[in-house]
Amino acid sequence: MALQPEAGREKIKKELIADPYNLMATFISDYEDCLLLLFNGNKIDYDQLKSHQYERLKLMDRGDESYPWHRLCQAGIYMHWAFVHLRFNENLKAGTSFRKSFLLLKENQRLFPGFEYDDIFLGIEEAAVGSLPDNYKWIASILGMKGNIHNGTSKVKKFIHKHDEGDAFYNEAVIYYTYINYYILADKEEAWATV
């Protein structure tokens, strides 16, 4: 697994020039901003790029709701930015984005029960909600979010075992699975075995 931001940026740019309404390219372009901000933590970059979340979501509104990818991509953007907002101590924005992502994924799961790509994002989100201290879980429940660490972990693990590196979401699932094991479950052995 290797990040190649320049090559990726060029491919996405060409695709967006050729087809400005290619929503998958819009979704993929979200990764560049989010990874940059998560890794560098630069407040100036954050202030310049944070509007991209809403611009991309507005473009996503043009998508066809009869396809499961529509809500998945919206949820992915909300989830990415929940992590970014959290990184910059924008806790209310982080919580709002996280909740929107969670509810979109639950809706997608209800509408498209066999769509296993929901399990990648929903798995990490359910694990995160499940890891909340007991005295905070009621807040998540009031906001319509329930989760269990082990169920969330199982969803991501199941996806990894059913897919391989040729799948566009495989590496992301591995990262989430490793994160859950290392930081939430404190199972460093399983985390390292995955990588």
C-alpha positions in Angstrom: 0.0 0.0 0.0 1.5 3.3 -1.1 0.1 6.8 -1.3 0.8 8.5 -4.6 -1.0 11.8 -4.3 0.4 13.5 -7.4 -0.4 10.7 -9.7 -3.9 10.3 -8.1 -4.5 14.0 -8.3 -3.7 14.1 -12.0 -6.0 11.2 -12.8 -8.9 12.7 -10.9 -8.3 16.1 -12.5 -8.4 14.6 -16.0 -11.6 12.7 -15.1 -13.3 15.7 -13.7 -12.3 17.8 -16.8 -13.6 15.1 -19.1 -16.8 14.6 -17.0 -17.5 17.2 -14.3 -20.5 15.2 -13.2 -18.5 12.0 -12.5 -19.5 11.7 -8.8 -17.2 8.9 -8.1 -14.2 11.1 -9.1 -15.7 13.8 -6.8 -15.9 11.2 -4.0 -12.3 10.0 -4.6 -11.0 13.6 -4.6 -12.2 14.0 -1.1 -9.5 11.6 0.1 -6.7 13.9 -0.9 -8.0 16.8 1.3 -8.8 14.6 4.2 -5.5 12.7 4.3 -3.5 15.9 3.9 -5.4 17.5 6.8 -5.3 14.4 9.0 -1.6 14.0 8.5 -0.3 17.5 8.5 -2.7 19.1 11.0 -2.2 22.5 9.4 -4.9 25.0 10.5 -4.3 27.2 7.4 -4.9 24.3 5.1 -8.0 23.3 7.1 -9.4 26.8 6.8 -8.8 26.8 3.0 -10.2 23.2 2.4 -13.0 22.7 4.8 -15.6 24.2 2.4 -14.8 21.3 0.0 -17.0 19.0 2.2 -20.1 21.0 1.4 -19.2 21.6 -2.2 -18.7 17.9 -2.8 -21.9 17.0 -0.9 -23.8 19.5 -3.0 -22.4 17.8 -6.2 -23.4 14.4 -4.7 -27.0 15.6 -4.4 -27.1 15.2 -8.2 -26.6 11.5 -7.9 -29.2 8.8 -8.5 -30.7 7.8 -5.1 -31.8 4.4 -6.6 -28.2 3.2 -6.5 -26.5 2.2 -3.2 -23.3 4.0 -4.1 -25.1 7.4 -3.8 -25.6 7.2 -0.1 -22.4 5.3 0.5 -20.3 8.1 -1.1 -22.2 10.8 0.8 -21.7 8.9 4.0 -18.0 8.5 3.2 -17.5 12.2 2.7 -19.3 13.0 6.0 -17.2 10.4 7.8 -13.9 11.6 6.4 -14.7 15.1 7.5 -15.9 14.0 10.9 -12.4 12.7 11.5 -10.9 15.9 10.1 -13.1 18.2 12.2 -12.2 16.1 15.2 -8.5 16.6 14.4 -9.0 20.4 14.5 -11.1 20.3 17.7 -14.3 21.2 15.8 -16.2 18.8 18.0 -19.7 19.9 17.1 -19.0 19.7 13.4 -17.3 16.4 13.9 -20.3 15.0 15.8 -22.8 16.4 13.2 -20.9 14.9 10.3 -20.4 11.6 12.1 -24.2 11.3 12.8 -25.1 12.2 9.2 -22.8 9.5 7.9 -24.1 7.0 10.4 -27.8 7.6 9.5 -27.1 7.6 5.7 -25.4 4.2 6.1 -28.2 2.8 8.2 -30.7 4.0 5.6 -28.6 2.5 2.8 -28.4 -0.8 4.7 -32.2 -0.8 5.0 -32.8 0.0 1.3 -30.0 -2.2 0.0 -29.5 -5.0 2.5 -27.0 -6.9 0.4 -24.7 -4.0 -0.3 -21.6 -5.0 1.6 -19.6 -1.8 1.0 -21.7 -0.1 3.7 -20.0 -2.5 6.2 -16.7 -0.7 5.8 -17.8 2.7 7.1 -20.6 1.4 9.3 -18.2 -1.1 10.9 -15.8 1.6 12.1 -18.7 3.9 13.1 -20.4 1.2 15.1 -17.1 0.3 16.8 -16.5 4.0 17.6 -20.0 4.3 19.1 -19.6 1.0 21.0 -16.3 2.2 22.5 -18.0 5.2 24.1 -17.9 5.1 27.9 -21.2 3.8 29.3 -22.2 7.2 30.7 -22.0 8.8 27.2 -23.8 6.0 25.2 -27.2 7.5 26.1 -26.3 10.6 24.1 -25.5 8.5 21.0 -28.7 6.6 21.5 -30.8 9.8 21.6 -29.1 10.9 18.4 -30.1 7.6 16.7 -26.7 5.9 16.9 -26.1 2.5 18.5 -23.0 0.4 18.1 -21.0 -2.5 19.4 -17.3 -2.7 19.2 -17.3 -6.4 18.3 -20.1 -6.2 15.7 -18.5 -3.2 14.0 -15.1 -5.0 13.9 -16.8 -8.1 12.5 -18.3 -6.1 9.7 -15.0 -4.7 8.6 -13.2 -8.1 9.0 -15.8 -9.9 6.9 -15.4 -7.3 4.1 -11.6 -7.8 4.2 -11.9 -11.6 4.0 -14.4 -11.5 1.1 -12.3 -9.0 -1.0 -8.7 -8.6 -2.0 -6.3 -5.8 -2.9 -7.9 -5.4 -6.3 -11.0 -3.9 -4.7 -10.9 -0.1 -4.5 -12.0 -0.1 -0.9 -9.9 -3.0 0.4 -7.0 -0.9 1.7 -9.3 1.5 3.4 -11.0 -1.4 5.1 -7.6 -2.8 6.2 -6.7 0.6 7.7 -10.0 0.8 9.7 -9.7 -2.8 10.9 -6.1 -2.2 12.0 -7.1 1.0 13.8 -10.0 -0.7 15.6 -7.8 -3.5 16.7 -4.8 -1.4 17.7 -6.6 1.6 19.4 -10.0 0.5 20.4 -9.6 -3.2 21.2 -5.9 -2.9 22.2 -5.2 -6.1 20.3 -1.9 -5.0 18.8 -1.1 -8.6 17.7 -4.2 -8.8 15.5 -3.5 -5.2 14.2 0.1 -6.1 13.2 -1.0 -9.4 11.7 -3.4 -7.5 9.4 -0.8 -5.2 8.1 
